[in-house]
Amino acid sequence: MDNKLLQRITHNPEICHGKPCIRKLRYPVEFILELLSSGMTTEEILKDYDDLEREDILAVLLFAARHS
């Protein structure tokens, strides 16, 4: 399960200056972490950003945990 989630995190030098992003979208991992740390819930983030999925949020958290 971990590897499947982490596959949602991509790196492309042409997208967001090569920062790790969600599924080649222009949502850097750090942006989602900032939303969560500001107090937004997963449900609020998913409501505000239609192209994100619950697994994307889980992938961000796992990625952050592995890189801390």
C-alpha positions in Angstrom: 0.0 0.0 0.0 2.8 2.4 0.9 4.4 2.2 -2.6 1.1 2.6 -4.3 0.4 5.8 -2.4 3.9 7.1 -2.9 3.6 6.6 -6.7 1.1 9.5 -6.5 4.0 11.8 -5.7 5.9 12.9 -8.8 8.9 15.0 -9.6 9.2 16.9 -12.9 11.7 19.7 -13.3 9.1 21.5 -15.6 6.3 21.4 -13.0 6.6 23.6 -9.9 10.3 23.9 -10.3 10.8 20.2 -9.7 9.2 20.2 -6.3 7.4 16.9 -5.4 3.8 17.2 -6.6 0.6 15.2 -6.6 0.1 13.1 -9.7 1.9 15.5 -12.1 -0.7 18.1 -11.1 0.5 21.6 -9.9 -0.2 20.8 -6.3 3.2 20.7 -4.5 3.4 18.4 -1.4 4.3 21.5 0.7 1.1 23.3 -0.4 -1.1 20.4 0.8 0.9 20.2 4.1 0.4 24.0 4.6 -3.4 23.6 4.1 -3.5 20.8 6.6 -1.3 22.7 9.1 -3.6 25.7 8.8 -6.4 23.6 10.2 -8.2 22.6 7.0 -9.6 19.1 7.1 -9.1 16.5 4.3 -12.8 16.9 3.4 -12.4 20.7 3.1 -9.4 20.3 0.8 -11.1 17.8 -1.3 -14.2 20.1 -1.6 -12.0 23.1 -2.6 -9.8 21.2 -5.1 -12.0 18.9 -7.2 -9.2 17.1 -9.0 -7.6 15.8 -5.7 -8.5 12.4 -4.2 -8.4 11.2 -0.6 -5.4 9.0 -1.5 -3.5 12.1 -2.6 -3.8 13.5 0.9 -2.6 10.2 2.4 0.3 10.1 -0.1 1.3 13.6 1.0 1.3 12.7 4.6 3.2 9.4 4.0 5.8 11.3 1.8 6.3 13.9 4.5 6.7 11.2 7.2 9.3 9.4 5.1 11.2 12.6 4.5 11.2 14.0 8.0 
